[in-house]
Amino acid sequence: MADVVAELQLFQAIADAGSLSAAARILGSSPPAVSRRLAELEQRLGVKLADRSARRFRLTDEGTTYLEQGRRILEQLRDLETEVASRGGTARGRLRVGAPADLGRRRIAPLLADFAKRHQGLEVHLVLSDAGLEVGEDGLDVALRVGFPDDPAVLTRKLLTGRRIVCAAPSYLAKHGVPNCPEDLLHHECLCLARRYSLQNRWRFIDATGPKVVQVQGTLTSSDGEVLRAWALEGRGLSLEAEWDIADDVRDGRLVACLDGLCAETIELYATYLPSKPIPVSIRLFVDEAVAAFRGQAA
């Protein structure tokens, strides 16, 4: 089998070079030696693979078939070796991960640091943004994002399911009152997240009558969810927050969940990455670890 692979590689080199002499230079051999090996290959196959002279080298029909099929075989062998090698247990190289800002700071940053500590040959870079990171567009190896990606080619693993809730600081509610229904939000200062292409000012709810959407207003917007949370804590307005980001604030009384009994939209956190053959070991291992870290958690 090794001889067959060597013959395929030899013939591909000759065909790509366009002549025996050029192939000999590339292979670090001599034209007579390359010519002899080609002749031995033709003798073994029982067909002529190329018409050749001092000035001309042209593949025969049989040579074209051998070249095309041989390329595919060599590519499959390379893919096989890469896939098997990728199943090792050590991540190496550089891994760029993007995540929502608050969740990224609290949960993903320590997870990545521990991951890098166990894989000494790996460099990691964490990008934090609530503007809507995309794995391809932002040059990331893995993008942790809220909501399923628009690109159907992107691979996904679900990490977390939760919901968004309207909340505010006790000081804001004492001054401006507590909203009792979604329509009451129209009379409040609402803090809105600015994504890459849109302002998230259409807040969605579900009550006994079904889903409804309220287009809220406010003077403060930001592309950083942590800024919105800080403004909410300062009593500057109502904010629509992922429950997993503010659970501690609600538990400790720094923020109050409003519209109790109404369900804002359910949200899901996905790990997304581009398809490749095979998936690089650093991406595969990190995504597996992220899935395990969030397993069984609802928020």
C-alpha contacts under 8 A as a table, 3 or more apart, distances in Angstrom:
res1	aa1	res2	aa2	distance
1	M	4	V	5.09
1	M	5	V	6.34
2	A	5	V	5.16
2	A	6	A	6.15
3	D	6	A	5.01
3	D	7	E	6.15
4	V	7	E	5.05
4	V	8	L	6.24
5	V	8	L	5.08
5	V	9	Q	6.18
5	V	74	L	7.52
6	A	9	Q	5.10
6	A	10	L	6.06
7	E	10	L	4.97
7	E	11	F	6.12
7	E	41	L	7.06
8	L	11	F	5.26
8	L	12	Q	6.10
8	L	67	L	7.66
8	L	70	G	5.87
8	L	71	R	7.79
8	L	74	L	7.72
9	Q	12	Q	5.14
9	Q	13	A	6.14
9	Q	74	L	7.87
10	L	13	A	5.16
10	L	14	I	6.29
11	F	14	I	5.07
11	F	15	A	6.09
11	F	38	L	7.30
11	F	67	L	7.14
12	Q	15	A	5.16
12	Q	16	D	5.98
12	Q	67	L	6.30
12	Q	70	G	7.83
12	Q	71	R	7.36
13	A	16	D	5.19
13	A	17	A	6.01
13	A	23	A	6.02
13	A	26	I	7.96
13	A	27	L	7.89
14	I	17	A	5.18
14	I	18	G	6.13
14	I	19	S	6.18
14	I	20	L	6.10
14	I	22	A	7.72
14	I	23	A	4.97
15	A	18	G	5.21
15	A	19	S	7.17
15	A	59	L	7.75
15	A	67	L	7.82
16	D	23	A	7.98
17	A	20	L	7.67
17	A	22	A	5.60
17	A	23	A	5.25
18	G	22	A	6.97
18	G	23	A	7.43
18	G	57	F	6.35
19	S	22	A	5.36
19	S	23	A	6.15
19	S	56	R	7.38
19	S	57	F	5.68
20	L	23	A	5.08
20	L	24	A	6.04
20	L	31	P	5.70
20	L	34	V	6.54
20	L	35	S	6.62
20	L	57	F	7.98
21	S	24	A	5.02
21	S	25	R	6.43
21	S	30	S	7.29
21	S	31	P	5.00
22	A	25	R	5.24
22	A	26	I	6.42
23	A	26	I	5.10
23	A	27	L	6.03
23	A	31	P	7.83
23	A	34	V	7.67
24	A	27	L	5.08
24	A	28	G	5.81
24	A	29	S	4.73
24	A	30	S	5.10
24	A	31	P	5.35
24	A	34	V	6.20
25	R	28	G	5.11
25	R	29	S	6.23
25	R	30	S	7.16
26	I	29	S	7.75
29	S	33	A	6.73
29	S	34	V	6.99
30	S	33	A	5.30
30	S	34	V	6.32
31	P	34	V	5.14
31	P	35	S	5.96
32	P	35	S	5.01
32	P	36	R	6.02
33	A	36	R	5.08
33	A	37	R	6.28
34	V	37	R	5.19
34	V	38	L	6.20
35	S	38	L	5.14
35	S	39	A	6.15
36	R	39	A	5.08
36	R	40	E	6.22
37	R	40	E	5.06
37	R	41	L	6.27
38	L	41	L	5.06
38	L	42	E	6.26
39	A	42	E	5.08
39	A	43	Q	6.10
40	E	43	Q	5.03
40	E	44	R	6.17
41	L	44	R	5.14
41	L	45	L	6.25
42	E	45	L	5.13
42	E	46	G	5.73
42	E	47	V	5.50
42	E	48	K	5.61
42	E	49	L	6.45
43	Q	46	G	5.01
43	Q	47	V	6.93
47	V	62	E	7.17
48	K	51	D	7.61
48	K	60	T	6.99
48	K	62	E	7.10
48	K	63	G	7.17
49	L	59	L	5.96
49	L	60	T	5.38
49	L	61	D	7.57
49	L	62	E	5.70
49	L	63	G	3.95
49	L	64	T	7.64
49	L	66	Y	7.91
50	A	57	F	6.66
50	A	58	R	5.41
50	A	59	L	4.15
50	A	60	T	5.05
50	A	63	G	6.04
51	D	56	R	7.55
51	D	57	F	5.76
51	D	58	R	5.20
51	D	59	L	6.23
51	D	60	T	6.69
52	R	55	R	7.69
52	R	56	R	5.35
52	R	57	F	4.33
52	R	58	R	6.35
53	S	56	R	5.04
53	S	57	F	6.43
59	L	62	E	7.68
59	L	63	G	5.15
59	L	64	T	5.87
60	T	63	G	4.87
60	T	64	T	6.17
61	D	64	T	5.13
61	D	65	T	6.33
62	E	65	T	5.16
62	E	66	Y	6.12
63	G	66	Y	5.02
63	G	67	L	6.02
64	T	67	L	5.11
64	T	68	E	6.13
65	T	68	E	5.27
65	T	69	Q	6.03
66	Y	69	Q	5.40
66	Y	70	G	5.66
67	L	70	G	5.00
67	L	71	R	6.05
68	E	71	R	5.29
68	E	72	R	6.63
69	Q	72	R	5.26
69	Q	73	I	6.38
70	G	73	I	5.03
70	G	74	L	6.19
71	R	74	L	5.19
71	R	75	E	6.12
72	R	75	E	5.09
72	R	76	Q	6.11
73	I	76	Q	5.11
73	I	77	L	6.22
74	L	77	L	5.05
74	L	78	R	6.23
75	E	78	R	5.08
75	E	79	D	6.12
76	Q	79	D	5.03
76	Q	80	L	6.03
77	L	80	L	5.02
77	L	81	E	6.22
78	R	81	E	5.20
78	R	82	T	6.14
79	D	82	T	5.10
79	D	83	E	6.03
79	D	277	K	6.99
79	D	278	P	7.48
80	L	83	E	5.15
80	L	84	V	6.18
81	E	84	V	5.27
81	E	85	A	6.08
82	T	85	A	5.10
82	T	86	S	6.04
82	T	278	P	6.98
83	E	86	S	5.07
83	E	87	R	6.69
83	E	277	K	7.16
83	E	278	P	5.18
83	E	279	I	7.95
84	V	87	R	5.48
84	V	88	G	7.70
85	A	88	G	5.92
86	S	278	P	7.18
86	S	279	I	7.54
86	S	280	P	6.23
86	S	281	V	5.12
87	R	281	V	6.60
88	G	281	V	7.27
89	G	281	V	7.71
90	T	119	H	5.98
90	T	281	V	7.33
90	T	282	S	7.60
91	A	119	H	5.76
91	A	121	G	6.80
91	A	122	L	6.02
91	A	281	V	5.63
91	A	282	S	4.43
91	A	285	L	7.42
92	R	119	H	7.03
92	R	120	Q	7.65
92	R	121	G	4.68
92	R	122	L	4.34
92	R	123	E	7.50
92	R	281	V	7.88
92	R	282	S	6.44
93	G	121	G	6.40
93	G	122	L	4.96
93	G	123	E	6.11
93	G	282	S	7.89
94	R	122	L	5.77
94	R	123	E	4.64
94	R	124	V	5.76
94	R	125	H	7.73
95	L	122	L	7.24
95	L	123	E	6.17
95	L	124	V	4.75
95	L	125	H	6.28
95	L	141	D	6.18
95	L	142	V	7.96
95	L	282	S	6.78
95	L	283	I	7.31
96	R	124	V	5.87
96	R	125	H	4.79
96	R	126	L	6.04
96	R	127	V	7.44
96	R	139	G	7.86
96	R	140	L	5.14
96	R	141	D	5.16
96	R	142	V	6.54
97	V	124	V	7.55
97	V	125	H	6.23
97	V	126	L	4.98
97	V	127	V	6.10
97	V	140	L	5.84
97	V	141	D	6.00
97	V	142	V	4.84
97	V	143	A	5.71
97	V	144	L	7.52
98	G	126	L	5.74
98	G	127	V	4.47
98	G	128	L	5.79
98	G	129	S	7.41
98	G	133	L	6.67
98	G	135	V	7.87
98	G	140	L	6.55
98	G	142	V	6.37
98	G	143	A	4.61
98	G	144	L	5.88
99	A	103	L	7.23
99	A	104	G	5.17
99	A	108	I	7.45
99	A	126	L	7.56
99	A	127	V	6.39
99	A	128	L	5.20
99	A	129	S	6.39
99	A	130	D	7.75
99	A	133	L	7.42
99	A	143	A	6.10
99	A	144	L	4.72
99	A	145	R	6.34
100	P	103	L	5.71
100	P	104	G	5.44
100	P	128	L	5.66
100	P	129	S	5.18
100	P	130	D	4.97
100	P	132	G	7.99
100	P	144	L	7.04
100	P	145	R	6.71
100	P	146	V	7.99
100	P	225	G	7.90
101	A	104	G	5.03
101	A	105	R	6.16
101	A	128	L	4.67
101	A	129	S	5.03
101	A	130	D	5.84
101	A	224	D	6.72
101	A	225	G	6.54
101	A	226	E	6.56
102	D	105	R	5.27
102	D	106	R	6.29
102	D	225	G	6.72
102	D	226	E	5.61
102	D	245	D	6.64
103	L	106	R	5.24
103	L	107	R	5.55
103	L	108	I	6.66
103	L	244	W	7.92
103	L	245	D	6.42
104	G	107	R	5.59
104	G	108	I	4.55
104	G	109	A	5.80
104	G	128	L	6.35
105	R	108	I	6.22
105	R	109	A	5.33
105	R	110	P	7.85
105	R	128	L	7.83
106	R	109	A	6.53
106	R	110	P	7.26
107	R	110	P	6.03
107	R	111	L	6.36
108	I	111	L	4.95
108	I	112	L	5.97
109	A	112	L	5.23
109	A	113	A	6.17
109	A	126	L	7.27
110	P	113	A	4.99
110	P	114	D	6.19
111	L	114	D	5.35
111	L	115	F	6.17
111	L	290	A	7.70
112	L	115	F	4.88
112	L	116	A	6.08
112	L	124	V	7.33
113	A	116	A	5.20
113	A	117	K	6.20
114	D	117	K	5.04
114	D	118	R	6.46
115	F	118	R	5.40
115	F	119	H	6.45
115	F	286	F	7.30
116	A	119	H	5.04
116	A	120	Q	6.42
116	A	122	L	6.01
116	A	123	E	6.88
116	A	124	V	6.76
117	K	120	Q	6.02
119	H	122	L	5.67
122	L	282	S	7.99
129	S	132	G	6.91
129	S	133	L	6.82
129	S	223	S	7.48
129	S	224	D	6.41
130	D	133	L	7.36
130	D	193	L	7.95
130	D	195	R	6.73
130	D	223	S	5.70
130	D	224	D	5.26
130	D	225	G	6.02
131	A	194	A	6.48
131	A	195	R	4.08
131	A	196	R	4.81
131	A	223	S	5.28
131	A	224	D	7.13
132	G	145	R	7.03
132	G	195	R	5.81
132	G	196	R	5.81
133	L	137	E	7.87
133	L	138	D	6.49
133	L	143	A	6.51
133	L	144	L	7.86
133	L	145	R	6.80
134	E	137	E	5.38
134	E	138	D	5.60
134	E	139	G	7.98
134	E	140	L	7.41
134	E	143	A	6.20
134	E	145	R	7.93
135	V	138	D	5.83
135	V	139	G	6.17
135	V	140	L	4.75
135	V	141	D	6.23
135	V	142	V	5.92
135	V	143	A	5.05
135	V	272	T	6.64
135	V	273	Y	5.95
135	V	274	L	7.01
136	G	139	G	5.31
136	G	140	L	6.24
136	G	141	D	7.88
136	G	274	L	7.12
137	E	140	L	7.79
140	L	143	A	6.29
141	D	273	Y	6.05
141	D	274	L	7.42
141	D	283	I	6.89
142	V	271	A	6.51
142	V	272	T	5.62
142	V	273	Y	4.92
142	V	283	I	6.91
142	V	287	V	7.96
143	A	271	A	5.80
143	A	272	T	5.20
143	A	273	Y	6.54
144	L	269	L	6.70
144	L	270	Y	5.54
144	L	271	A	4.52
144	L	272	T	6.22
145	R	148	F	7.77
145	R	269	L	5.60
145	R	270	Y	5.45
145	R	271	A	6.62
145	R	272	T	7.47
146	V	267	I	6.65
146	V	268	E	5.61
146	V	269	L	4.53
146	V	270	Y	6.29
147	G	267	I	6.56
147	G	268	E	5.61
147	G	269	L	6.25
147	G	270	Y	6.83
148	F	156	T	7.94
148	F	268	E	7.79
148	F	270	Y	6.86
149	P	152	P	7.22
149	P	154	V	7.22
149	P	272	T	7.79
151	D	154	V	5.76
152	P	155	L	7.88
153	A	274	L	7.35
153	A	275	P	7.21
154	V	272	T	6.43
154	V	273	Y	5.88
154	V	274	L	5.08
154	V	275	P	6.42
155	L	272	T	5.53
155	L	273	Y	5.34
155	L	274	L	5.89
155	L	275	P	6.14
156	T	270	Y	6.21
156	T	271	A	5.57
156	T	272	T	4.48
156	T	273	Y	6.61
157	R	270	Y	5.53
157	R	271	A	5.14
157	R	272	T	6.57
157	R	287	V	7.70
157	R	291	V	7.51
158	K	268	E	7.13
158	K	269	L	6.06
158	K	270	Y	4.40
158	K	271	A	6.29
158	K	291	V	7.33
159	L	268	E	7.49
159	L	269	L	5.48
159	L	270	Y	5.43
159	L	271	A	6.73
159	L	290	A	7.05
159	L	291	V	5.25
159	L	294	F	5.87
159	L	295	R	7.10
160	L	268	E	5.60
160	L	269	L	5.02
160	L	270	Y	7.20
160	L	294	F	6.30
160	L	295	R	7.62
160	L	297	Q	6.69
160	L	298	A	6.44
160	L	299	A	6.74
161	T	266	T	7.26
161	T	267	I	5.89
161	T	268	E	4.43
161	T	269	L	6.42
161	T	297	Q	7.72
161	T	298	A	5.45
161	T	299	A	6.24
162	G	242	A	7.22
162	G	243	E	6.59
162	G	244	W	7.01
162	G	266	T	5.77
162	G	267	I	5.34
162	G	268	E	6.26
162	G	298	A	5.65
162	G	299	A	4.87
163	R	242	A	5.93
163	R	243	E	5.85
163	R	263	C	7.80
163	R	264	A	6.46
163	R	265	E	5.83
163	R	266	T	4.22
163	R	267	I	5.16
163	R	299	A	7.69
164	R	240	L	6.12
164	R	241	E	5.19
164	R	242	A	4.37
164	R	243	E	5.57
164	R	264	A	5.48
164	R	265	E	5.99
164	R	266	T	6.55
164	R	267	I	6.96
165	I	240	L	5.47
165	I	241	E	5.52
165	I	242	A	6.48
165	I	243	E	6.23
165	I	257	A	6.62
165	I	258	C	7.36
165	I	263	C	7.53
165	I	264	A	5.84
166	V	238	L	6.58
166	V	239	S	5.61
166	V	240	L	4.47
166	V	241	E	6.40
166	V	257	A	5.94
166	V	258	C	5.44
166	V	259	L	7.05
166	V	264	A	7.85
167	C	232	A	7.70
167	C	238	L	5.65
167	C	239	S	5.50
167	C	240	L	6.46
167	C	241	E	7.22
167	C	255	L	6.17
167	C	256	V	5.32
167	C	257	A	4.46
167	C	258	C	5.38
168	A	172	Y	6.45
168	A	173	L	6.77
168	A	232	A	5.52
168	A	233	L	6.97
168	A	235	G	6.74
168	A	237	G	6.37
168	A	238	L	4.83
168	A	239	S	6.38
168	A	255	L	5.29
168	A	256	V	5.48
168	A	257	A	6.93
168	A	258	C	7.50
169	A	172	Y	5.39
169	A	173	L	6.57
169	A	232	A	5.98
169	A	233	L	5.30
169	A	234	E	6.91
169	A	235	G	5.10
169	A	237	G	7.94
169	A	238	L	8.00
169	A	254	R	6.03
169	A	255	L	4.52
169	A	256	V	6.02
170	P	173	L	5.19
170	P	174	A	6.05
170	P	235	G	7.38
170	P	253	G	7.91
170	P	254	R	7.14
170	P	255	L	6.48
170	P	256	V	6.46
171	S	174	A	5.15
171	S	175	K	6.39
171	S	235	G	5.63
172	Y	175	K	5.29
172	Y	176	H	5.99
172	Y	177	G	7.64
172	Y	235	G	4.58
172	Y	236	R	6.62
172	Y	237	G	6.51
173	L	176	H	5.18
173	L	177	G	4.73
173	L	178	V	5.39
174	A	177	G	5.76
174	A	178	V	7.79
176	H	188	H	7.59
178	V	258	C	7.11
179	P	182	P	7.33
179	P	184	D	5.28
179	P	185	L	6.40
179	P	258	C	6.79
179	P	259	L	6.48
180	N	184	D	6.52
180	N	258	C	7.68
180	N	259	L	5.62
181	C	184	D	5.52
181	C	185	L	7.55
181	C	259	L	6.11
182	P	185	L	5.61
182	P	186	L	7.99
182	P	205	F	7.43
182	P	214	V	6.68
182	P	259	L	7.38
183	E	186	L	5.82
183	E	214	V	6.76
184	D	187	H	5.78
184	D	188	H	7.24
185	L	188	H	5.17
185	L	189	E	7.87
185	L	190	C	7.52
185	L	214	V	7.69
185	L	216	V	6.44
186	L	214	V	7.67
186	L	215	Q	7.51
186	L	216	V	5.61
186	L	217	Q	6.87
188	H	217	Q	7.60
188	H	218	G	7.68
188	H	237	G	7.32
188	H	238	L	7.31
189	E	217	Q	6.44
189	E	218	G	4.78
189	E	219	T	7.19
189	E	236	R	7.58
189	E	237	G	4.99
189	E	238	L	6.30
190	C	216	V	6.37
190	C	217	Q	5.68
190	C	218	G	4.69
190	C	219	T	7.72
190	C	220	L	7.63
190	C	237	G	5.33
190	C	238	L	4.77
190	C	239	S	5.99
191	L	217	Q	7.88
191	L	218	G	5.94
191	L	219	T	7.51
191	L	220	L	5.57
191	L	221	T	5.77
191	L	228	L	6.27
191	L	231	W	7.93
191	L	232	A	7.71
191	L	237	G	5.99
191	L	238	L	5.89
191	L	239	S	5.07
191	L	240	L	7.59
192	C	199	L	6.96
192	C	200	Q	5.87
192	C	201	N	5.79
192	C	218	G	7.27
192	C	220	L	6.87
192	C	221	T	4.83
192	C	222	S	6.74
192	C	228	L	7.34
192	C	239	S	6.97
192	C	240	L	7.66
193	L	199	L	6.16
193	L	200	Q	5.32
193	L	201	N	7.47
193	L	221	T	5.75
193	L	222	S	5.33
193	L	223	S	5.50
193	L	224	D	7.11
193	L	225	G	6.60
193	L	228	L	7.33
194	A	197	Y	7.87
194	A	198	S	6.13
194	A	199	L	4.44
194	A	200	Q	5.96
194	A	221	T	6.38
194	A	222	S	5.44
194	A	223	S	4.52
194	A	224	D	7.86
195	R	198	S	5.27
195	R	199	L	5.91
195	R	200	Q	6.89
195	R	223	S	5.90
196	R	223	S	7.96
200	Q	203	W	7.44
201	N	215	Q	5.60
201	N	216	V	5.46
201	N	217	Q	6.96
202	R	213	V	6.15
202	R	214	V	5.54
202	R	215	Q	4.38
202	R	216	V	6.35
203	W	213	V	5.61
203	W	214	V	5.30
203	W	215	Q	6.29
203	W	216	V	7.11
203	W	240	L	7.73
203	W	264	A	7.75
204	R	211	P	7.09
204	R	212	K	5.83
204	R	213	V	4.50
204	R	214	V	6.48
204	R	264	A	5.75
204	R	265	E	5.82
205	F	211	P	5.58
205	F	212	K	5.36
205	F	213	V	6.33
205	F	262	L	6.71
205	F	263	C	5.61
205	F	264	A	4.24
205	F	265	E	5.93
206	I	209	T	7.58
206	I	210	G	5.28
206	I	211	P	4.22
206	I	212	K	6.19
206	I	262	L	6.10
206	I	263	C	5.24
206	I	264	A	6.23
206	I	265	E	7.43
207	D	210	G	5.28
207	D	211	P	6.45
207	D	212	K	7.89
207	D	261	G	7.91
207	D	262	L	5.48
207	D	263	C	6.81
218	G	221	T	7.53
221	T	228	L	7.40
222	S	225	G	7.08
222	S	227	V	6.78
222	S	228	L	6.68
224	D	227	V	5.43
224	D	228	L	6.82
225	G	228	L	5.04
225	G	229	R	6.25
226	E	229	R	5.03
226	E	230	A	6.14
227	V	230	A	5.02
227	V	231	W	6.18
228	L	231	W	5.11
228	L	232	A	6.17
228	L	239	S	6.86
229	R	232	A	5.01
229	R	233	L	6.19
229	R	239	S	7.15
229	R	241	E	7.67
230	A	233	L	5.04
230	A	234	E	6.25
231	W	234	E	5.01
231	W	235	G	6.46
231	W	236	R	5.40
231	W	237	G	7.07
232	A	235	G	5.18
232	A	236	R	5.52
232	A	237	G	5.56
232	A	238	L	6.23
232	A	239	S	6.23
232	A	255	L	7.71
233	L	236	R	7.56
233	L	254	R	6.60
233	L	255	L	6.55
241	E	245	D	6.93
241	E	246	I	7.03
242	A	245	D	5.39
242	A	246	I	6.89
242	A	267	I	7.88
243	E	246	I	5.44
243	E	247	A	5.70
243	E	299	A	6.39
244	W	247	A	5.67
244	W	299	A	4.72
245	D	248	D	7.88
246	I	249	D	5.10
246	I	250	V	6.24
246	I	255	L	7.86
247	A	250	V	5.31
247	A	251	R	6.12
248	D	251	R	5.03
248	D	252	D	6.06
249	D	252	D	5.25
249	D	253	G	6.03
249	D	254	R	4.97
249	D	255	L	5.39
250	V	253	G	5.09
250	V	254	R	6.02
250	V	255	L	4.84
250	V	256	V	5.64
250	V	257	A	6.79
251	R	254	R	7.84
252	D	255	L	7.79
253	G	256	V	6.45
257	A	260	D	6.92
259	L	262	L	5.71
271	A	287	V	6.76
273	Y	283	I	7.90
275	P	279	I	6.85
276	S	279	I	5.24
276	S	280	P	7.74
279	I	283	I	6.80
279	I	284	R	6.24
280	P	283	I	5.49
280	P	284	R	6.25
281	V	284	R	5.03
281	V	285	L	5.93
282	S	285	L	5.42
282	S	286	F	6.07
283	I	286	F	5.28
283	I	287	V	6.04
284	R	287	V	5.42
284	R	288	D	6.16
285	L	288	D	5.12
285	L	289	E	6.14
286	F	289	E	5.00
286	F	290	A	6.13
287	V	290	A	5.01
287	V	291	V	6.15
288	D	291	V	5.20
288	D	292	A	6.26
289	E	292	A	5.07
289	E	293	A	6.08
290	A	293	A	5.01
290	A	294	F	6.42
291	V	294	F	5.50
291	V	295	R	5.96
292	A	295	R	5.07
294	F	297	Q	5.70
